[in-house]
Amino acid sequence: MKMPKSLARSEVRISVAAGLVVALLVVIAGAALAMTTERKYTAESVLVMLPSSDLDTSDSAAYYETLSRGQIIATFAEVADNLRFEQQAEQTLQLTEAQRATVTTAVTVVPDTSVILVRATADSAAVAEEVADGTTTLASSYLAGIAKPYRTEVVHDAQGSAYSSGTSPTLLFALAILVALIAGLAIQQAVYHLMMTVGRSKQRDVNPNLNGDAKRGAHSRVTVGRG
């Protein structure tokens, strides 16, 4: 059963409008999220633990062997990860309370090595780099007093190492547009097919004998032809 053209056009308009409304709401929500999302930056400095340089060859080899087992370097990294080094670095840098609230640090060990990574995250690349270097300096100074016969060497500092570690607002907005297109199309199709189904049902209710009349008419024409 065909739908009247005027009714079909109405269903198209309503379904498209519904899809546009949903898409617009998704875009607005995505834009709001993108504008309120704070970008984070992570900077990294690298330390290495080595046997003291004043050891003789045999002792140095023995201490290298001990380092290779991983227990000592893991202990040094755990000590360096103490929150007080981060807090002292923040005080030295005279960071504001708002800046301190965004700062976090983490000290880890590169697996199967004596390399220690000191990472700092903040809402500014410069702050992240300064906190990473400040924490590294303070932790290294402390370890120098307890780590003998080992020593720490800075492989490289954090200057210039900061990178964006959060989701870019531009990327969030682009994703919102993509989701809006998909959601809008899905809603438009769902509304359109629902309205088409309802429209056909109403037509059958209005003309319940239409199909029966058509069949009887066809039967009569066949009977007359035979006569």
Secondary structure, DSSP 8 states (H G I E B T S, - for coil): ----HHHHHHHHHHHHHHHHHHHHHHHHHHHHHHHH----EEEEEEEEEEE-TTS-HHHHHHHHHHHHTSHHHHHHHHHHT-HHHHHHHHHHHT--HHHHHT-EEEEEE-TTSSEEEEEEEESSHHHHHHHHHHHHHHHHHHHHHHSTTEEEEEEE-STT--EE-S--HHHHHHHHHHHHHHHHHHHHHHHHHHHHHHHHHHHHHH-TTHHHHHHHHHHHHHHHHH-
